[in-house]
Amino acid sequence: MRKICTGCRDGSDFDIPFDMAFQPIVDTETGTAFAYEALVRGVDGSGAAGVLSQVTDTNRYAFDQACRVKAIERAMAAGLMATGARLSINFLPNAVYSPVACIQLTLMTARKANLPLDRLIFEFTENEQMGAPEHVATIIESYKQIGFKVAIDDFGAGHSGLDRFARFAPDEVKLDMELVRGVEDDPRRQAIVRAMVGLCAELDTLLIAEGIETAAEAATLRRLGVRYHQGYWYARPALGMLPAITAEAMKRV
């Protein structure tokens, strides 16, 4: 294995305490969790804002490393391997200076926890500021070669979504919640979602709708062809736990 640089360490350079909550991404055809997304939380369960507000240019790299370690360790402790689900981790492209060097701690943590690498998904948001798209493309290609899946989060929220979709060729795309909200009453949103379903099918890309909060949103998205759903309608994030999918949600889809 390649040597881990001293900056990676074990993520301990980020000395601000935080924890991870998990929320399922639901396969509506099977009624099971396709994956669980790891979400940053305060140690008391408070929202991510309090932690993220303390991330700076100086500690961003350590934070990114610490999140990967914490997500894997907490998911495995919560029983991920007893499910068929994957683990989805958000990452900061600007915190990765060398894809090969900066992934070594993640690889070591996964192996130590006996988590197969093909059970890992890495998400980056369309809103993330990127200095060099070529660098992000290199990260994604490196991750794919290792066996990870890569997802674009918040698709449709940024100004260059289709360009990034074409350039980065993600395995998964997560529709921004603003396209989901009230979709049952909005023909324009429905047309956009329907077009994305067709586009993702043609490009062999898995499409996920996130931020689903109502039965009407869930049913409309399912009718439009979106198989994978995420949001409060199915389960709220749970601190250090893999929450169950609500039975009522699955009855109504």
PyMOL commands that set and color helices and strands:
alter all, ss='L'
color gray80, all
select helices_A, chain A and resi 49-52+60-77+80-82+93-95+99-102+104-113+117-119+133-146+161-168+177-180+183-185+187-202+215-224+247-252
alter helices_A, ss='H'
color red, helices_A
select strands_A, chain A and resi 19-27+32-41+86-90+120-125+149-155+172-175+206-209+228-229+238-239
alter strands_A, ss='S'
color yellow, strands_A
deselect
rebuild
show_as cartoon
